[in-house]
Structures are given as C-alpha cells and as structure tokens.
C-alpha cells in the first residue's frame, strides 16, 4: 500500500507516506481498509476531507481522517 500513498500533491505525498511508514505495523485491519478506500479518491477530495470541507464518510474513515489530521498537526 505504500506505493499508493505516493500522490501528485507533495503535501499529501509527505503526509500519507509518512503516516504509512510510521504506523503500518500498528494499523488495525479496519484502519488499513479505510486507508485503502481513502487512497482511491482523487487528491483534491482527500485534501477536502482532511480540511473538513467534505464529510469523511463512514465511522472508520472518519477515525482515520482524524488520525491523519493529528499526525499532520504533530509535525
């Protein structure tokens, strides 16, 4: 899944790639599935979800988006 974290937008490339590298060993199966669903979206939709302009979707995706937001703020 690491290669799917590579995105056209540098900010997403860094955020998603860094998140995957740091957390892949500890992700629960539902989180891995939510990340896979997130990565099927176009870059701008991912950005809109991370910025809160679009609803994340289901509960697992919402939890993952919150974790990604927290990861971005921690840097």
N, CA, C and O atoms as a CHARMM CRD file, in Angstrom:
* protein
*
  300
    1    1 UNK  N      0.82000  -1.19700   0.00000 PROA 1      0.00000
    2    1 UNK  CA     0.00000   0.00000   0.00000 PROA 1      0.00000
    3    1 UNK  C      0.86500   1.26200   0.00000 PROA 1      0.00000
    4    1 UNK  O      0.39000   2.35300  -0.31600 PROA 1      0.00000
    5    2 UNK  N      2.12700   1.10000   0.35500 PROA 2      0.00000
    6    2 UNK  CA     3.00000   2.26500   0.40900 PROA 2      0.00000
    7    2 UNK  C      3.07600   3.03200  -0.90000 PROA 2      0.00000
    8    2 UNK  O      3.09100   4.26200  -0.90800 PROA 2      0.00000
    9    3 UNK  N      3.12300   2.29800  -2.01400 PROA 3      0.00000
   10    3 UNK  CA     3.20500   2.98900  -3.31300 PROA 3      0.00000
   11    3 UNK  C      1.93600   3.77400  -3.60100 PROA 3      0.00000
   12    3 UNK  O      1.98400   4.77000  -4.32300 PROA 3      0.00000
   13    4 UNK  N      0.79500   3.34600  -3.04900 PROA 4      0.00000
   14    4 UNK  CA    -0.45800   4.07400  -3.28000 PROA 4      0.00000
   15    4 UNK  C     -0.50400   5.37800  -2.48600 PROA 4      0.00000
   16    4 UNK  O     -1.30900   6.26000  -2.78700 PROA 4      0.00000
   17    5 UNK  N      0.35900   5.50300  -1.47200 PROA 5      0.00000
   18    5 UNK  CA     0.45200   6.74800  -0.70600 PROA 5      0.00000
   19    5 UNK  C      1.18400   7.82900  -1.49100 PROA 5      0.00000
   20    5 UNK  O      1.12400   9.00500  -1.13500 PROA 5      0.00000
   21    6 UNK  N      1.87100   7.43600  -2.55400 PROA 6      0.00000
   22    6 UNK  CA     2.54000   8.41500  -3.41300 PROA 6      0.00000
   23    6 UNK  C      1.47400   9.16300  -4.19600 PROA 6      0.00000
   24    6 UNK  O      0.69400   8.55300  -4.92700 PROA 6      0.00000
   25    7 UNK  N      1.43700  10.46200  -4.04900 PROA 7      0.00000
   26    7 UNK  CA     0.38200  11.27300  -4.64600 PROA 7      0.00000
   27    7 UNK  C      0.98100  12.35100  -5.53100 PROA 7      0.00000
   28    7 UNK  O      2.19100  12.57600  -5.53000 PROA 7      0.00000
   29    8 UNK  N      0.11600  13.01400  -6.28300 PROA 8      0.00000
   30    8 UNK  CA     0.54200  14.10600  -7.14000 PROA 8      0.00000
   31    8 UNK  C      0.82900  15.38100  -6.37900 PROA 8      0.00000
   32    8 UNK  O      1.63700  16.19900  -6.82000 PROA 8      0.00000
   33    9 UNK  N      0.17700  15.56100  -5.23900 PROA 9      0.00000
   34    9 UNK  CA     0.41100  16.74100  -4.40900 PROA 9      0.00000
   35    9 UNK  C      1.48600  16.41100  -3.38300 PROA 9      0.00000
   36    9 UNK  O      1.36800  15.43000  -2.64800 PROA 9      0.00000
   37   10 UNK  N      2.52400  17.22300  -3.33300 PROA 10     0.00000
   38   10 UNK  CA     3.64600  16.96000  -2.43500 PROA 10     0.00000
   39   10 UNK  C      3.20600  16.85800  -0.97900 PROA 10     0.00000
   40   10 UNK  O      3.67200  15.98000  -0.25200 PROA 10     0.00000
   41   11 UNK  N      2.31200  17.74600  -0.54500 PROA 11     0.00000
   42   11 UNK  CA     1.85400  17.71100   0.84400 PROA 11     0.00000
   43   11 UNK  C      1.20500  16.36700   1.17800 PROA 11     0.00000
   44   11 UNK  O      1.46000  15.79400   2.23700 PROA 11     0.00000
   45   12 UNK  N      0.36900  15.87200   0.27200 PROA 12     0.00000
   46   12 UNK  CA    -0.26200  14.56500   0.50400 PROA 12     0.00000
   47   12 UNK  C      0.76600  13.44900   0.43900 PROA 12     0.00000
   48   12 UNK  O      0.70800  12.50300   1.22500 PROA 12     0.00000
   49   13 UNK  N      1.68700  13.55000  -0.47300 PROA 13     0.00000
   50   13 UNK  CA     2.74100  12.54800  -0.60500 PROA 13     0.00000
   51   13 UNK  C      3.50100  12.42000   0.71500 PROA 13     0.00000
   52   13 UNK  O      3.73500  11.31200   1.19700 PROA 13     0.00000
   53   14 UNK  N      3.87800  13.53600   1.28500 PROA 14     0.00000
   54   14 UNK  CA     4.61800  13.54400   2.54700 PROA 14     0.00000
   55   14 UNK  C      3.74500  13.04600   3.69300 PROA 14     0.00000
   56   14 UNK  O      4.17500  12.20300   4.48000 PROA 14     0.00000
   57   15 UNK  N      2.53100  13.55900   3.79100 PROA 15     0.00000
   58   15 UNK  CA     1.63900  13.18400   4.88900 PROA 15     0.00000
   59   15 UNK  C      1.27600  11.70500   4.84100 PROA 15     0.00000
   60   15 UNK  O      1.45100  10.99300   5.83000 PROA 15     0.00000
   61   16 UNK  N      0.77400  11.24100   3.71100 PROA 16     0.00000
   62   16 UNK  CA     0.32600   9.85500   3.61500 PROA 16     0.00000
   63   16 UNK  C      1.48900   8.87300   3.66500 PROA 16     0.00000
   64   16 UNK  O      1.40300   7.83400   4.32000 PROA 16     0.00000
   65   17 UNK  N      2.57200   9.20000   2.97500 PROA 17     0.00000
   66   17 UNK  CA     3.74400   8.32800   3.00100 PROA 17     0.00000
   67   17 UNK  C      4.36100   8.24300   4.38100 PROA 17     0.00000
   68   17 UNK  O      4.75900   7.16700   4.82600 PROA 17     0.00000
   69   18 UNK  N      4.44200   9.37800   5.05700 PROA 18     0.00000
   70   18 UNK  CA     4.98100   9.39400   6.40900 PROA 18     0.00000
   71   18 UNK  C      4.08800   8.66000   7.38900 PROA 18     0.00000
   72   18 UNK  O      4.57000   7.94400   8.26700 PROA 18     0.00000
   73   19 UNK  N      2.78600   8.84200   7.23600 PROA 19     0.00000
   74   19 UNK  CA     1.83200   8.14800   8.10000 PROA 19     0.00000
   75   19 UNK  C      1.95900   6.63900   7.90100 PROA 19     0.00000
   76   19 UNK  O      2.01500   5.88900   8.87600 PROA 19     0.00000
   77   20 UNK  N      2.00500   6.19500   6.66300 PROA 20     0.00000
   78   20 UNK  CA     2.11700   4.76200   6.37900 PROA 20     0.00000
   79   20 UNK  C      3.42300   4.20600   6.95500 PROA 20     0.00000
   80   20 UNK  O      3.42400   3.14000   7.57100 PROA 20     0.00000
   81   21 UNK  N      4.51600   4.91400   6.76000 PROA 21     0.00000
   82   21 UNK  CA     5.80500   4.44200   7.25800 PROA 21     0.00000
   83   21 UNK  C      5.81900   4.34700   8.78700 PROA 21     0.00000
   84   21 UNK  O      6.38600   3.41100   9.35000 PROA 21     0.00000
   85   22 UNK  N      5.19900   5.30700   9.44400 PROA 22     0.00000
   86   22 UNK  CA     5.21800   5.34800  10.90700 PROA 22     0.00000
   87   22 UNK  C      4.21800   4.40300  11.55900 PROA 22     0.00000
   88   22 UNK  O      4.45600   3.92800  12.67000 PROA 22     0.00000
   89   23 UNK  N      3.10200   4.12100  10.88500 PROA 23     0.00000
   90   23 UNK  CA     2.00200   3.40900  11.53900 PROA 23     0.00000
   91   23 UNK  C      1.60500   2.08300  10.91300 PROA 23     0.00000
   92   23 UNK  O      0.72300   1.40600  11.44100 PROA 23     0.00000
   93   24 UNK  N      2.22000   1.68900   9.81000 PROA 24     0.00000
   94   24 UNK  CA     1.75100   0.49400   9.11100 PROA 24     0.00000
   95   24 UNK  C      1.76700  -0.75700   9.98400 PROA 24     0.00000
   96   24 UNK  O      0.90700  -1.62500   9.83000 PROA 24     0.00000
   97   25 UNK  N      2.71300  -0.86200  10.88200 PROA 25     0.00000
   98   25 UNK  CA     2.80900  -2.05700  11.71900 PROA 25     0.00000
   99   25 UNK  C      1.72900  -2.09500  12.80000 PROA 25     0.00000
  100   25 UNK  O      1.41900  -3.16400  13.32600 PROA 25     0.00000
  101   26 UNK  N      1.16200  -0.95100  13.13100 PROA 26     0.00000
  102   26 UNK  CA     0.19400  -0.89300  14.23400 PROA 26     0.00000
  103   26 UNK  C     -1.23500  -0.62900  13.77500 PROA 26     0.00000
  104   26 UNK  O     -2.14200  -0.57000  14.60500 PROA 26     0.00000
  105   27 UNK  N     -1.45400  -0.47000  12.48000 PROA 27     0.00000
  106   27 UNK  CA    -2.80700  -0.21800  11.98800 PROA 27     0.00000
  107   27 UNK  C     -3.68900  -1.45300  12.16100 PROA 27     0.00000
  108   27 UNK  O     -3.28100  -2.57700  11.86900 PROA 27     0.00000
  109   28 UNK  N     -4.88600  -1.21700  12.63500 PROA 28     0.00000
  110   28 UNK  CA    -5.87700  -2.28100  12.73300 PROA 28     0.00000
  111   28 UNK  C     -6.40100  -2.58300  11.32200 PROA 28     0.00000
  112   28 UNK  O     -6.30800  -1.73000  10.43800 PROA 28     0.00000
  113   29 UNK  N     -6.94800  -3.77900  11.10100 PROA 29     0.00000
  114   29 UNK  CA    -7.47600  -4.11000   9.77000 PROA 29     0.00000
  115   29 UNK  C     -8.52100  -3.09900   9.27000 PROA 29     0.00000
  116   29 UNK  O     -8.55000  -2.78200   8.08100 PROA 29     0.00000
  117   30 UNK  N     -9.37300  -2.59400  10.16700 PROA 30     0.00000
  118   30 UNK  CA   -10.37300  -1.61000   9.73400 PROA 30     0.00000
  119   30 UNK  C     -9.71100  -0.29800   9.31800 PROA 30     0.00000
  120   30 UNK  O    -10.21300   0.39000   8.42900 PROA 30     0.00000
  121   31 UNK  N     -8.58200   0.05800   9.95500 PROA 31     0.00000
  122   31 UNK  CA    -7.86000   1.27300   9.58200 PROA 31     0.00000
  123   31 UNK  C     -7.15800   1.08800   8.23900 PROA 31     0.00000
  124   31 UNK  O     -7.13800   2.00100   7.41400 PROA 31     0.00000
  125   32 UNK  N     -6.59200  -0.07800   8.02500 PROA 32     0.00000
  126   32 UNK  CA    -5.95300  -0.36500   6.74300 PROA 32     0.00000
  127   32 UNK  C     -6.98300  -0.32500   5.61700 PROA 32     0.00000
  128   32 UNK  O     -6.70900   0.20500   4.54000 PROA 32     0.00000
  129   33 UNK  N     -8.16800  -0.88500   5.86500 PROA 33     0.00000
  130   33 UNK  CA    -9.23700  -0.86500   4.85900 PROA 33     0.00000
  131   33 UNK  C     -9.70000   0.56400   4.60300 PROA 33     0.00000
  132   33 UNK  O     -9.96200   0.93200   3.45800 PROA 33     0.00000
  133   34 UNK  N     -9.80500   1.37600   5.66300 PROA 34     0.00000
  134   34 UNK  CA   -10.21700   2.77800   5.50000 PROA 34     0.00000
  135   34 UNK  C     -9.16700   3.54600   4.70800 PROA 34     0.00000
  136   34 UNK  O     -9.51200   4.36600   3.85800 PROA 34     0.00000
  137   35 UNK  N     -7.89400   3.29100   4.97700 PROA 35     0.00000
  138   35 UNK  CA    -6.82700   3.95400   4.22100 PROA 35     0.00000
  139   35 UNK  C     -6.89000   3.55200   2.75200 PROA 35     0.00000
  140   35 UNK  O     -6.71700   4.39500   1.87200 PROA 35     0.00000
  141   36 UNK  N     -7.13300   2.28300   2.48400 PROA 36     0.00000
  142   36 UNK  CA    -7.25900   1.82800   1.09400 PROA 36     0.00000
  143   36 UNK  C     -8.40400   2.54800   0.39300 PROA 36     0.00000
  144   36 UNK  O     -8.27400   2.93900  -0.76700 PROA 36     0.00000
  145   37 UNK  N     -9.53000   2.72700   1.09400 PROA 37     0.00000
  146   37 UNK  CA   -10.67000   3.46100   0.49900 PROA 37     0.00000
  147   37 UNK  C    -10.31100   4.91500   0.27100 PROA 37     0.00000
  148   37 UNK  O    -10.65900   5.48200  -0.76500 PROA 37     0.00000
  149   38 UNK  N     -9.61600   5.53300   1.22600 PROA 38     0.00000
  150   38 UNK  CA    -9.21900   6.93100   1.08500 PROA 38     0.00000
  151   38 UNK  C     -8.30900   7.10700  -0.12700 PROA 38     0.00000
  152   38 UNK  O     -8.43300   8.08600  -0.86300 PROA 38     0.00000
  153   39 UNK  N     -7.40600   6.16900  -0.33200 PROA 39     0.00000
  154   39 UNK  CA    -6.43100   6.27800  -1.42000 PROA 39     0.00000
  155   39 UNK  C     -7.03900   6.07100  -2.79900 PROA 39     0.00000
  156   39 UNK  O     -6.37300   6.31500  -3.80500 PROA 39     0.00000
  157   40 UNK  N     -8.28900   5.62600  -2.86900 PROA 40     0.00000
  158   40 UNK  CA    -8.95200   5.51400  -4.16800 PROA 40     0.00000
  159   40 UNK  C     -9.48600   6.85600  -4.64000 PROA 40     0.00000
  160   40 UNK  O     -9.86100   7.00300  -5.80300 PROA 40     0.00000
  161   41 UNK  N     -9.52300   7.83400  -3.74700 PROA 41     0.00000
  162   41 UNK  CA   -10.07300   9.15000  -4.07500 PROA 41     0.00000
  163   41 UNK  C     -9.04400  10.02800  -4.77000 PROA 41     0.00000
  164   41 UNK  O     -7.84100   9.84800  -4.57800 PROA 41     0.00000
  165   42 UNK  N     -9.50500  10.97500  -5.57400 PROA 42     0.00000
  166   42 UNK  CA    -8.58900  11.95500  -6.16200 PROA 42     0.00000
  167   42 UNK  C     -7.94300  12.81000  -5.05800 PROA 42     0.00000
  168   42 UNK  O     -8.50400  12.97800  -3.97500 PROA 42     0.00000
  169   43 UNK  N     -6.78000  13.33200  -5.35200 PROA 43     0.00000
  170   43 UNK  CA    -6.03600  14.11800  -4.36700 PROA 43     0.00000
  171   43 UNK  C     -6.85900  15.23800  -3.73900 PROA 43     0.00000
  172   43 UNK  O     -6.83700  15.41100  -2.52100 PROA 43     0.00000
  173   44 UNK  N     -7.57500  15.99100  -4.54800 PROA 44     0.00000
  174   44 UNK  CA    -8.31100  17.13500  -4.00100 PROA 44     0.00000
  175   44 UNK  C     -9.44900  16.69100  -3.08400 PROA 44     0.00000
  176   44 UNK  O     -9.79000  17.41500  -2.14900 PROA 44     0.00000
  177   45 UNK  N    -10.03700  15.53800  -3.32300 PROA 45     0.00000
  178   45 UNK  CA   -11.06100  15.02400  -2.40900 PROA 45     0.00000
  179   45 UNK  C    -10.43900  14.63000  -1.08100 PROA 45     0.00000
  180   45 UNK  O    -11.03700  14.84500  -0.02700 PROA 45     0.00000
  181   46 UNK  N     -9.25000  14.05800  -1.12000 PROA 46     0.00000
  182   46 UNK  CA    -8.55300  13.72100   0.12200 PROA 46     0.00000
  183   46 UNK  C     -8.26100  14.99900   0.90200 PROA 46     0.00000
  184   46 UNK  O     -8.49700  15.06000   2.10900 PROA 46     0.00000
  185   47 UNK  N     -7.75300  16.00700   0.22400 PROA 47     0.00000
  186   47 UNK  CA    -7.46800  17.29100   0.87800 PROA 47     0.00000
  187   47 UNK  C     -8.74600  17.86600   1.48900 PROA 47     0.00000
  188   47 UNK  O     -8.73100  18.32500   2.63100 PROA 47     0.00000
  189   48 UNK  N     -9.84100  17.84500   0.74500 PROA 48     0.00000
  190   48 UNK  CA   -11.09600  18.37600   1.25800 PROA 48     0.00000
  191   48 UNK  C    -11.55800  17.62100   2.50200 PROA 48     0.00000
  192   48 UNK  O    -12.09200  18.23600   3.42500 PROA 48     0.00000
  193   49 UNK  N    -11.36900  16.33200   2.54700 PROA 49     0.00000
  194   49 UNK  CA   -11.74200  15.54700   3.72700 PROA 49     0.00000
  195   49 UNK  C    -10.82600  15.87300   4.90000 PROA 49     0.00000
  196   49 UNK  O    -11.28600  15.99600   6.03500 PROA 49     0.00000
  197   50 UNK  N     -9.54000  16.01200   4.63100 PROA 50     0.00000
  198   50 UNK  CA    -8.60900  16.34100   5.70500 PROA 50     0.00000
  199   50 UNK  C     -8.83100  17.74800   6.24600 PROA 50     0.00000
  200   50 UNK  O     -8.58900  18.00900   7.42400 PROA 50     0.00000
  201   51 UNK  N     -9.29000  18.64800   5.39000 PROA 51     0.00000
  202   51 UNK  CA    -9.55500  20.02300   5.80000 PROA 51     0.00000
  203   51 UNK  C    -10.96300  20.20600   6.37100 PROA 51     0.00000
  204   51 UNK  O    -11.30400  21.28800   6.84700 PROA 51     0.00000
  205   52 UNK  N    -11.76900  19.16200   6.32400 PROA 52     0.00000
  206   52 UNK  CA   -13.11300  19.23500   6.87700 PROA 52     0.00000
  207   52 UNK  C    -14.14200  19.84600   5.94700 PROA 52     0.00000
  208   52 UNK  O    -15.25600  20.15400   6.37200 PROA 52     0.00000
  209   53 UNK  N    -13.78700  20.02500   4.68700 PROA 53     0.00000
  210   53 UNK  CA   -14.74000  20.60400   3.73000 PROA 53     0.00000
  211   53 UNK  C    -15.71200  19.56700   3.18200 PROA 53     0.00000
  212   53 UNK  O    -16.77600  19.91600   2.66900 PROA 53     0.00000
  213   54 UNK  N    -15.34600  18.29500   3.28900 PROA 54     0.00000
  214   54 UNK  CA   -16.22300  17.19100   2.90200 PROA 54     0.00000
  215   54 UNK  C    -16.31100  16.23000   4.07700 PROA 54     0.00000
  216   54 UNK  O    -15.33000  16.03900   4.79600 PROA 54     0.00000
  217   55 UNK  N    -17.47500  15.62200   4.28100 PROA 55     0.00000
  218   55 UNK  CA   -17.54900  14.61500   5.34700 PROA 55     0.00000
  219   55 UNK  C    -16.63300  13.44800   5.00300 PROA 55     0.00000
  220   55 UNK  O    -16.46100  13.09300   3.83700 PROA 55     0.00000
  221   56 UNK  N    -16.05400  12.86500   6.03700 PROA 56     0.00000
  222   56 UNK  CA   -15.10900  11.77300   5.82700 PROA 56     0.00000
  223   56 UNK  C    -15.79300  10.55400   5.24100 PROA 56     0.00000
  224   56 UNK  O    -15.20100   9.84300   4.42900 PROA 56     0.00000
  225   57 UNK  N    -17.01500  10.30600   5.63300 PROA 57     0.00000
  226   57 UNK  CA   -17.73300   9.12300   5.16100 PROA 57     0.00000
  227   57 UNK  C    -18.15300   8.27800   6.34300 PROA 57     0.00000
  228   57 UNK  O    -18.78200   8.78000   7.27400 PROA 57     0.00000
  229   58 UNK  N    -17.81400   7.00500   6.31800 PROA 58     0.00000
  230   58 UNK  CA   -18.20600   6.10600   7.40000 PROA 58     0.00000
  231   58 UNK  C    -17.34200   6.33100   8.64500 PROA 58     0.00000
  232   58 UNK  O    -16.38300   7.10100   8.61300 PROA 58     0.00000
  233   59 UNK  N    -17.69000   5.65400   9.73400 PROA 59     0.00000
  234   59 UNK  CA   -17.01300   5.85300  11.02200 PROA 59     0.00000
  235   59 UNK  C    -15.53500   5.48600  10.95900 PROA 59     0.00000
  236   59 UNK  O    -14.70600   6.18200  11.54500 PROA 59     0.00000
  237   60 UNK  N    -15.19000   4.40800  10.26200 PROA 60     0.00000
  238   60 UNK  CA   -13.78400   4.00800  10.16400 PROA 60     0.00000
  239   60 UNK  C    -12.97200   5.04300   9.39200 PROA 60     0.00000
  240   60 UNK  O    -11.84100   5.36000   9.76400 PROA 60     0.00000
  241   61 UNK  N    -13.54800   5.56000   8.33000 PROA 61     0.00000
  242   61 UNK  CA   -12.85900   6.58600   7.55000 PROA 61     0.00000
  243   61 UNK  C    -12.74500   7.87800   8.34400 PROA 61     0.00000
  244   61 UNK  O    -11.72500   8.56200   8.26000 PROA 61     0.00000
  245   62 UNK  N    -13.76600   8.22100   9.10800 PROA 62     0.00000
  246   62 UNK  CA   -13.72900   9.40500   9.96200 PROA 62     0.00000
  247   62 UNK  C    -12.60500   9.28600  10.99100 PROA 62     0.00000
  248   62 UNK  O    -11.86200  10.24300  11.21000 PROA 62     0.00000
  249   63 UNK  N    -12.47700   8.12300  11.62000 PROA 63     0.00000
  250   63 UNK  CA   -11.41800   7.90700  12.60700 PROA 63     0.00000
  251   63 UNK  C    -10.03600   8.02100  11.96200 PROA 63     0.00000
  252   63 UNK  O     -9.11700   8.59000  12.55100 PROA 63     0.00000
  253   64 UNK  N     -9.89300   7.48200  10.76000 PROA 64     0.00000
  254   64 UNK  CA    -8.61500   7.56500  10.05900 PROA 64     0.00000
  255   64 UNK  C     -8.29400   9.01000   9.69000 PROA 64     0.00000
  256   64 UNK  O     -7.15300   9.44400   9.85200 PROA 64     0.00000
  257   65 UNK  N     -9.26600   9.75300   9.20300 PROA 65     0.00000
  258   65 UNK  CA    -9.05200  11.16100   8.85000 PROA 65     0.00000
  259   65 UNK  C     -8.62200  11.94200  10.08500 PROA 65     0.00000
  260   65 UNK  O     -7.72400  12.78100  10.00500 PROA 65     0.00000
  261   66 UNK  N     -9.24800  11.67700  11.22100 PROA 66     0.00000
  262   66 UNK  CA    -8.85200  12.36100  12.45400 PROA 66     0.00000
  263   66 UNK  C     -7.42100  12.00900  12.83500 PROA 66     0.00000
  264   66 UNK  O     -6.65900  12.87200  13.27100 PROA 66     0.00000
  265   67 UNK  N     -7.06300  10.75500  12.67200 PROA 67     0.00000
  266   67 UNK  CA    -5.69500  10.32700  12.98100 PROA 67     0.00000
  267   67 UNK  C     -4.68600  10.99600  12.03700 PROA 67     0.00000
  268   67 UNK  O     -3.60400  11.40300  12.46100 PROA 67     0.00000
  269   68 UNK  N     -5.04900  11.10400  10.77100 PROA 68     0.00000
  270   68 UNK  CA    -4.17400  11.78400   9.81200 PROA 68     0.00000
  271   68 UNK  C     -4.05300  13.27000  10.14800 PROA 68     0.00000
  272   68 UNK  O     -2.96500  13.83800  10.05500 PROA 68     0.00000
  273   69 UNK  N     -5.15900  13.90100  10.53600 PROA 69     0.00000
  274   69 UNK  CA    -5.11300  15.30800  10.92000 PROA 69     0.00000
  275   69 UNK  C     -4.20000  15.49800  12.12900 PROA 69     0.00000
  276   69 UNK  O     -3.40100  16.43400  12.17000 PROA 69     0.00000
  277   70 UNK  N     -4.32200  14.61200  13.10500 PROA 70     0.00000
  278   70 UNK  CA    -3.47800  14.68500  14.29700 PROA 70     0.00000
  279   70 UNK  C     -2.00400  14.48400  13.92500 PROA 70     0.00000
  280   70 UNK  O     -1.12400  15.16600  14.45200 PROA 70     0.00000
  281   71 UNK  N     -1.75100  13.55900  13.03000 PROA 71     0.00000
  282   71 UNK  CA    -0.38700  13.28700  12.56800 PROA 71     0.00000
  283   71 UNK  C      0.19100  14.51400  11.88100 PROA 71     0.00000
  284   71 UNK  O      1.36600  14.83600  12.06300 PROA 71     0.00000
  285   72 UNK  N     -0.62300  15.19200  11.10000 PROA 72     0.00000
  286   72 UNK  CA    -0.15700  16.40900  10.39300 PROA 72     0.00000
  287   72 UNK  C      0.12400  17.52600  11.37200 PROA 72     0.00000
  288   72 UNK  O      1.09700  18.26200  11.20200 PROA 72     0.00000
  289   73 UNK  N     -0.71000  17.67400  12.40300 PROA 73     0.00000
  290   73 UNK  CA    -0.52000  18.74000  13.39400 PROA 73     0.00000
  291   73 UNK  C      0.70600  18.48200  14.27000 PROA 73     0.00000
  292   73 UNK  O      1.32700  19.42500  14.76100 PROA 73     0.00000
  293   74 UNK  N      1.05200  17.22100  14.46500 PROA 74     0.00000
  294   74 UNK  CA     2.17300  16.86300  15.33500 PROA 74     0.00000
  295   74 UNK  C      3.52600  17.19600  14.70100 PROA 74     0.00000
  296   74 UNK  O      4.54100  17.26900  15.39400 PROA 74     0.00000
  297   75 UNK  N      3.53200  17.39300  13.39200 PROA 75     0.00000
  298   75 UNK  CA     4.81600  17.66900  12.70700 PROA 75     0.00000
  299   75 UNK  C      5.19200  19.10000  12.76100 PROA 75     0.00000
  300   75 UNK  O      6.23700  19.48400  12.23400 PROA 75     0.00000
